[in-house]
Amino acid sequence: MYLPENNSQMFDILSELRVYAAMNGLHALAERLDDALITLTQEGERSAPVDRVPVVNDGH
């Protein structure tokens, strides 16, 4: 069984499945795959490292 190694690969797989579903009249499945793509994108943004300026506690 193949498992994607990262979110980018998962996005590609879900995108291809979404196109297949839409082209073959599987509209409900295409909509659910749209939802999955949105969720994957949002979760990927939440888990991505963010550059932050460290807070310095100077005792005040």
N, C-alpha and C positions, 0 to 999 in steps of 0.2 A: 504494500500500500504506500502511496506517495503522500507525504505530508509537507505542506509549504514550510520553508525555513524562516520566513519573515512576513511582515504585513504586506510588503510590496508584492510578493508572490501570491499571497492570498487575494489581494485586490485584483490581480490579473486573472486569476481563476474565476472569481465571482463575476468579474466583468464579462468574461467569455461565456459563462453560463447564462448571464443576463441577456446577452445578445442572442444566444441560441433560443432561449425561452421566448423572447419577443418575436423572433423570426418564425417560430413554429406555433404561434397562436397561444402560447402558455402565459397569458397576460397576468394572472394572479401570481404565478411563480416569478415572473419578471418584476412585479411590484415588490415581492418579498425580498428578492435579490437586491433591488434598489435600497430597501431598508437595511439589509445586511451591509451593503457598501457604505452607507452613511454611518452606521454604527462602527464599522471597522475604522473609518476615517476619524471619527470623533475619539474613539478609544486610543488610536495611534497618536493623536495630538495630545491627549492627556498623559500618555506615558513617555512622550518625547522629552529629552532633557532640555531644560530652559536655562539660558544664561542669566544668572542673577547676580546682582551686586551683593556681596556679603554684608550683613548688618553688624556693625561694630557697637558693642555695649561699652560705653565709656564711663559707666557708673552714674549717670544722671537720670 
